[in-house]
Amino acid sequence: MTRPTMTAWLLPLVIAVMAAIAFSATLGFLQVSVSDVVAVLFARLSGQAPPADIDPVAATVITDVRLPRILASVLVGGLLGVSGAVFQAILLNPLADSYTLGISTGAAFGASLVIVLQIFGLSLPTSVTVPIFAFGGAVGTLAVVLFLASGDRRLSSTSLILAGVIVAAILSAAIGFLKFLADEQVGLIVFWLMGSLAGASWSSIVLLAPAALFGTLVAVYYSRDLNIMATGDRTATSLGVHAVRIRLSLLVVTSLMTALAVSVSGIIGFVGLIVPHMLRHLVGPDNRLLVPLAFFAGGLLLLVADTLTRAVLPTEVPIGVLTALLGGPFFCILFKRRQRDGAAVF
């Protein structure tokens, strides 16, 4: 990978994300201009009051309503994109991501458990307990998946994916039981499981931003090792790469990233599947370039999808439903193409 190649792909993508953020902030019931958005942002960042010629209501809507949701969509999409790229690199399978491995379902089970406990009167601070329980559910799911796949010391993609499918099916049934317990309040769980960024706030950004920075940096740090591991564990070991240890470390980090994303937005599937696969066709399989691009491409994709459901469609559709409607057919096409090309599905 040469530096011009990185610049040629990364810089336009970063500019596109910034432009999409500014444009998305102008859309909604209250129409504002891009110049007003930029002026309000500059004023808030510099600690000054918004310009007098800008409606105070519009300034409040921009900073307290739209921007937290917009930034949350970029961060959640970025987390899911990087997680998907890492999962696919670890398992050497373009059909792998946190959703297909059951990690998202585990995080959803943990967060749904908090909602049910609150319904039954247990007083818990949602902003703290939902991320904690989501992370616990994701890590617990990962532990069970690793235990089921432990018969294969190499932790092959076949063993991990099949174990993930089994655990995800069990957790889906458990979530169904939580819905039953919720009774009349089941709508809270159902809406959350379908995915939505409507409840995003600045506290969500404080939670997501460090995780996105840490997780992406760790993935970039190990990107060269991921390239070597693609040649096989025997070759990687001969070159001094501890494949199993790196695989476990990255699985834990990506589980954390997925858990925090799910704790804010609910289940949003297929972002981690589509983004890395499309980028791999555009820029090649080099993870040193693929991982950082996956963050911005995932953020851009989810921002466009959220803007579409928030400001364009006549009624707000849960974003998880929208991404599933887009990603489901893509998954089917990818599946059939691999069968036609004679490649192993897992």
N, C-alpha and C positions, 0 to 999 in steps of 0.2 A: 504494500500500500504506500503510495506516495502522498506527500502533503497536498499537492494540487488536487488530487482525487478527493481527499477529505473535504477540502474547501469547496470544490465544485459541487458536491452534493449537500454538505451540511449547511453552508451559508444560505443558499436559496430556501432550504427547508425552514431554517430559523426565521428568516424574513417572512415566509408564508405564514408561519404560526403567529408572529407578531401582528401581521396585517389582519389575520383572521380574528385575533383577539379584539383589535380596535373596531373592526367592522361588526363583529357580533355584539359588542357593547352598544351599538347604535340601534339595534333591532329590538322590538318589543312593543307593548301597548303604548308606551311613551316614546315618541320618536325624538332622537337627538342626532346631532351631526358628529362626524369623526373629529372635527376640530374641537368641539365641546368636550368630547371624551378625552382627547389629548390634554386640553387645558385643565380639566378637573384632575386628571392623573398627575400632571406636573405640579399642580397646586398642593395636592395631598402629599406627594412625595417630598416636597420642599417645606411642608409644615405650614403652609399658608391657606387662607380661605379661598374658595373658588372665586373666579372673576365675577364682578357684580352683574355683568350682562347675561350670566347663565342662571336659569331658574334653579333656586335652591332645592326644589323637589327633584329636578332632573339630576342634580349633582348627588343627592342622597341615593337615588335609584341606581346611578352608575356605580358608586363606591360601595354601597352596602347590600345591594341586591344582585346586580348583574355581574360585577367583577368577581366576587367570590365564587359564583357558580361557573363562570367562564374559566377561571384559573383552576378550579377543581376539576373541570372536565379535561383540561390539558394535562394536569398532573396524574389523574387517574388513567387516562389513555396512555400516557408515557409509562407509568408503572406496569400496566398490562402489556404494552408493546415490548418493553425490555424483558419482562418475565417470560413472555412467549418466545422471544428470540433465544433466551438462555435455555429454556426447556427443550426447544427444538435442537439446539446445539449439543446439549448434554445427551439427549436420547437419539440423536441423529435421525429424527423423524419429523417431517413437516406437518404431521397431524397432531403433534403434541403441544399442549399449552396447559396453563393452570386450570382451565375449565375442563378439559378432557381428562386430566389426571386427578380430578376430584378435589383439588386444593381450594378452589372457589366455593364448592359445595360445603366443604368443612368449615370455611370461614363464615359462610351463610348460616350454617347450623349454630355456630357459637353466638352470632349476633341475634338470630331468631330466639335463642334461649333467653337472652337478656330481655327481649321484648315480652316474652311470655311471663317471665318472672315479674316484670313491672306491672303487667296486667293483673297478676295475682297479689299485688300490693307490696311487693318488695321494693323499697325505695333505693334506687341506684342512680348515680350520676351518669346519664347516657353518654356524654362526651368522653368519659373515661372508660366505662365498662364495655361499651360496644367494641371499640378497638381491641381491648384486652381479650374479650371473649372470642372475637373474630380471629385474632392471632392464635389463641389457644386452640380453636377449632381447626385452623389451618395446620398448625404444627402437629396437633394430635392426628389429623388425617395423614400428614406426611409420615409420621412415625408408624402408623398402621400399614401404610403402603410399603414402606421400607421393610417392615417386618414380614409382610406377605411375600415380598420379592427377595428376601434375604437368602433363600435357597440358591439363588444365582449370585455368586460372589461378585460378579462383574456388574451387577445391577443393570442388566441389559434393558433396552427400550421395551421389548416385548413383555418382560416380567413387570416392569414399572407401570406401563400403560394398562395392562390387564388388571393389575392390582388396584390401580386408580379407578377403573371402571367398576370393579366390585365394591370398593369402599364408597364411591359416589352413589351407587344404587342404594346401599344401606342408609346412607345419610339422607338421601332424598325421602326415604320412607320415614326416617326420624323427623324430618322437617314437616312431613305430612301429619305426623302425630302431634307436633307442636301446634299446627294449624287447628287440629281438632280441639286441643286444650284451650286455644284462644277463643273459641266459640264466636260470640258476636264481634269480637275485636280482631277477627282473622284478617280483615282487610288491611290492618297495619302490616302484618307479615307478608301478605300477598303483594301489596304495592311495593314493599321494600325488596322482595325477592325478584320482582320484575325489573329492578334497576331504575334509579332516579337520582338526579343531582339537584332536585328542587330544594332540599334541606341543607345544601352546602353553605357554609359561613366562613368567616375569616379564621375561626378556630380549626376548621377543616384544613385550611391552607397551612396553618402552623403544624398540623399533624402530618400532612402529605409531603410538604416540601423537603424536610430533612430526610425522610424515607426515600424519596425519589433521588435526591442527590447521593445519598450513601449507597443505595442499591445500584444505581447506574455506574457509579465510580468503581464499585466492587466488580460488576460485570465487565466493565472496560479493562480493569486490571487483569482479569483472568481471560480476556478475549484471545490473547495469543495462545494460552494453554488450551483453550477450547478448539482453536484451529489445529493444534497438534493432536488433541484427543480424537479428532475426526479421522485420523489415519489409523486408529485402532489402539486399544489399551497396551498391547505389547510394544508397539513403536513408541507410544507416549512414555512408557516406563523406561525404555532404553534411552530416551532423551531427557530423563530426569523429571518428568511430569507425573505427580502422584494423582492418577486419574480418579480413583475412588474417593480420596479425600477431597479433591476439588469438586467432584460431583456432589458429595454430601453438603459441602459448604455452600455451594451455589443453590442447592435445593432449599436449604434453610433460609437463605437471603431472599430468594424469590418467593418463598412462602410468606415471609414477612411483608414483602411488597404487595402481594396479592391480598393478604389479610387487611392491610390498611386501606387499600383501594375498595374492597368489598364493604368495609365498615363505614365508608363514607357514601358510596353510591349503590350498594346492593350488588346483585349479580349482573355483570355485563359481559356476556360471552362473545367469543369469536374475534375480539379485537386482537388478542395475543396470538391468534391463529392467522388472521389475514395479513396483518402488517408485516411480520418478519418474512412470510412467504413471498409477498409481492416485492419487498425490498431485495430479497435474495435473487429474484429474477432481474432486477434492475442493476444492482451493484455487485452481485456475486456473493459467494459464501464467506468472505473474510469477516470474521466477527469483530475485528478491530474497527471496521467501518459500519458493520451492520448494527451493532448494539447501540451506539449513540444515535444513529439515524432512526432506529426503532422507537426511541423515546419521543422524538419530535414528530415522527409520522403517526405514532399512536395518539399523541396529544392532538394533532391536527384532525385526524379522523373522528375522534370522539367529540371534539369541539364542533365540527361541522354537523355531526349527528345530533348533538344536543341543541345547537342553534336551530336546526330544522324542526325538531319537536317542540322547542320552546317558543319560537317566534314566527314560524312559517306555517305549520299545520294548524288547522282550525281548532283542534283540541290537543292538549299535551299528551302524547303517547309515551309510556315508560320507555326510557332509552334502551333498556335491556331488550325489550321487545323489538325495537327498531334494528339494533345491531344483530339480533338473532335472525330477523327476516332477511337481512343482507348477508350475514355470514353463513347461514344454513345452506343455501344453494351453492355458495362458494365451496363449502366443506364437501358437498356431494360431488361437485365437479372435480375437485382435487382428488377425492377418493377414487372416482371412476378413471381419471387420467392415470393414476398410479397403477391401477389394475391393468389398463390397456397397454401401458409401457412395460408391464411385466415386473414392476418393482414390488417388493414386499409391502403390504399395507402397514404392518407394524415392524 
